[in-house]
Amino acid sequence: MKTEQQNNFLFRFASRFLKYLLLFGAGLAIACVMSMSLGLSKIAMMLLPLIGEWFGRLAIILLCLFAAAMIIESVVKK
């Protein structure tokens, strides 16, 4: 049995984007721990500011997507 989706496309897209952003963050944390344990901390520390900058930008984009989805959801009548 399939239920009807009550959220709009943008909200579902932002939710999926949040899921993958959190998976990316968890994978990054695991990769950093593994690189520290294998003695590759110099490479990890070199890449961490670059990855952190992109992670921050993606988080801001995600926040804007959720804000736009909430605005659209409140304006559109069903």
C-alpha positions as CSV (number, residue, x, y, z in Angstrom):
1,M,0.0,0.0,0.0
2,K,1.4,3.3,-1.0
3,T,0.6,6.5,0.9
4,E,0.4,9.8,-0.7
5,Q,3.4,12.2,-0.1
6,Q,2.2,15.2,1.8
7,N,5.4,17.3,1.5
8,N,6.4,19.1,-1.6
9,F,9.3,18.1,-3.9
10,L,11.6,20.7,-2.5
11,F,11.2,19.6,1.1
12,R,11.8,15.9,0.1
13,F,14.9,17.0,-1.9
14,A,16.2,19.0,1.1
15,S,15.6,16.0,3.4
16,R,17.5,13.7,1.1
17,F,20.3,16.3,0.8
18,L,20.5,16.4,4.6
19,K,20.7,12.6,4.8
20,Y,23.6,12.5,2.4
21,L,25.3,15.5,4.0
22,L,25.2,13.7,7.4
23,L,26.5,10.5,5.8
24,F,29.3,12.5,4.2
25,G,30.2,14.0,7.6
26,A,30.2,10.6,9.3
27,G,32.4,9.2,6.5
28,L,34.7,12.1,6.8
29,A,35.1,11.5,10.6
30,I,35.8,7.8,10.0
31,A,38.4,8.7,7.3
32,C,40.1,11.2,9.6
33,V,40.3,8.6,12.5
34,M,41.7,6.0,10.1
35,S,44.2,8.3,8.6
36,M,45.4,9.3,12.1
37,S,45.8,5.7,13.1
38,L,47.7,4.8,9.9
39,G,50.1,7.7,10.3
40,L,48.8,9.9,7.5
41,S,47.8,12.8,9.7
42,K,49.7,15.3,7.6
43,I,47.6,14.6,4.5
44,A,44.4,14.6,6.5
45,M,45.3,17.9,8.2
46,M,46.1,19.4,4.8
47,L,42.7,18.4,3.3
48,L,40.6,19.1,6.4
49,P,40.3,23.0,5.9
50,L,39.3,22.5,2.3
51,I,36.7,19.9,3.1
52,G,35.5,21.9,6.1
53,E,35.0,24.9,3.9
54,W,32.9,22.9,1.4
55,F,31.0,21.2,4.2
56,G,30.0,24.6,5.6
57,R,28.9,25.9,2.2
58,L,26.8,22.8,1.7
59,A,25.2,23.2,5.1
60,I,24.3,26.8,4.2
61,I,22.8,25.7,0.9
62,L,20.8,23.1,2.9
63,L,19.5,25.7,5.3
64,C,18.4,27.8,2.4
65,L,16.6,24.9,0.8
66,F,14.7,24.1,4.0
67,A,13.8,27.8,4.3
68,A,12.5,27.9,0.7
69,A,10.6,24.6,1.2
70,M,8.9,26.0,4.3
71,I,7.9,29.2,2.6
72,I,6.5,27.4,-0.4
73,E,4.7,24.9,1.8
74,S,3.0,27.7,3.8
75,V,2.0,29.6,0.6
76,V,0.7,26.8,-1.5
77,K,-2.7,25.6,-0.5
78,K,-3.6,21.9,-0.9
